[in-house]
Amino acid sequence: MKSRWHIPSWHNRSFLFAVCLVLAGCRSSTNSTAAIAFSKVPAAHQDFPDQTGTIEGHATGVRPGERVVVYSKIDGRWDLQSTSGQPFIRIEGNGHWSSSTILGIEYAALLVDAAYNPPEQTELLPLTGDEVAAVSTVKGQGAAPVYPSPKTLTFSGYEWTTSTGPIFHAGSRNYYDPANVWVDNSGALHLRIAENSGKWTAAEVKLKRSLGFGTYRFQVRDVSHLEPSAVLTLITWDGVGTERNRRELDVELSRWGYLDNDNVHYVVQPYYVPANIVRFRVPAGVFTHSFRWEPGQVTFSTMTGSGGAPGDTTINQHVFTSGIPSPADQTVRIALYVFLRGQVPLKHENEAVIDKFEYLP
């Protein structure tokens, strides 16, 4: 089997933040004068990766040791901007601050104290509090792309929200369209890869609440028709942090762009640690994929059918005991998207159907 060279990064929360000049909060020590604003804002851009610009502003109510951190909203997430590996920006005596930033569609500046540890990526900016004195966001200059609004749907008794816009998943930038997700009259969840103006659009839903230790079960209809570069993922994922600490547990159903690859992967991220991934092959048919998440271990399994009816059999099972994360703010995500770096490019629209999701504490 040829090696997989994706970097799962899930995918995927694409929330719209209200534009504000200053969002200053009262800290526990009652510093209500802290504020941060922008005086120079770069262009709104996402078409040219790693293109940079200068962002500047002014901070008031600054206490000794406080500094500025800058984020750029890229591929559906806020990315921490740093110069020479240093994320903190010094504030001059007159309150002025300045930094280089990778161009995005939106920018954020945080006034923080020396103890603050900024995440490298996040879907939600922090609230003001003990270590964050003020937060401000602003749209990039010029015309920014307009993305469809996310939608909320009910599936298997839970509320889910759809992803929207460009998101970088598995080494590939996909465009997520809420129109590619729906629940049919029988209650099954449909996800589609569709073509729009000559480009592929993908699908993702995110559970609106966080679940903890327990069993996560996904009953999936036959996916043997999926093309080699179509990827269906059933995962937990935390929108804050890096690949090493996103509490990501994956069932990946894909051949990752190669005809002869195995089509099921169990992963405890990061995937590049050899002990963190198991690959195998399943035939055509309905399968229930699940993982039992416990302190210090995760047990993945794949069974035929609903996984509980007479005659259902276990196809594979594996217990991971190394690098197991503890629950926090992760959510369940189900996505169908295109892997753009494989040997066999996608040729047609693809669709996957999830009949049922279950969580058992």
C-alpha positions, 0 to 999 in steps of 0.5 A: 500500500502506498503511504498516505501523505495527508495531514488531517486537520479538521476540518473544518468551524467556520463561524462568522464574527461580528465586526467591531473596532473595540471589544474591551472587557472588565478583568477580574482586577477591574481594568475597564480602560483596556482597549485595542484598535486598528489604524492600518489594516491589510487587504482581504485576501485568501487566493495567494497563500502566504502573501503578507501585509502590515497591520498596525494599531493603538492600545490604551489602558496598557499595564506593565508587561502586556503585549499584543497578539495578532490573528489572521482568519485563514481557511475558516480558522484564526491563525496566530501570526508571529515574527521570527517565531515570536507571537508577542508584539511589543507596545511602544510607549505611545501605545502604538503596535505593528506587525506583519501578517499573512493576508486573510479575510479578517484580522484580530488583535488581542491585548494580553499579559505575559502569562497568556499562551496563545493557541496556534489556531482557533475557531473561536477567539478568547473572551476577555478575562484574567489574561486577555485585557481586550479583543478587537476584530476587523475585516480586511480592506477591499472586497472580501469573498461572501460565503453561504450562511451555515445552517442547523439541522437535526440528526439522530436526536442532536443538533448539528451545524454545517461548515461553510467557505474554504477550509484546509483539510488533509493537505487540501483546501476544500470549499464547504457548501451547506447545500451539500448537507441534508437529512432525508425523510427517514432521518438519514444524513446525506453529505455530497461532493458537488460541482459548482462552476467547475470546482468541487464543493464539500460537506461537513457537519459539527455537533453543537455540543461537546461529549466526553468519554464514552462510545461513539457509533456511526452506522454508514451505508455502503461507501464502496462507490466513493472514488479514491480521492473522496474522503469520509471522516467520522471524528472528534475534533477541538477547534483550538490548538495544534494537531497534537492537542486537538483531541482528534480521534478519527475513523477515515473512510478513503483510499486517499487518492490511490486505487490499491490503498486500504479504505479504512483508517483508525487514527489517534492524532497525530497520524505520523506517529506509527503507533497511532494509526491502523489501516485495513480494508472492508468490502462493500456493504453497510458497516457500523464504525465506533470508538470507545473513549476511556481514560488512557485508551480508545477502542476502535471497531468496525462491525457489519450492519447495525453492529448489534443485530443477530449475525453482525460480525466484527471486521476489525478492532484495535485498542490504542493506549498511547497519547490518548487525549482527555475530553474538553471542548471537542465536538463530533464532526462528519465530513465528505471532501476531496483529497487533492494530492492523490494519484487518481483525481476526482471525476464525478460527484460523490455522496455518502449517507450516515443512517445513525449516530449514537453516543453512549456514556 
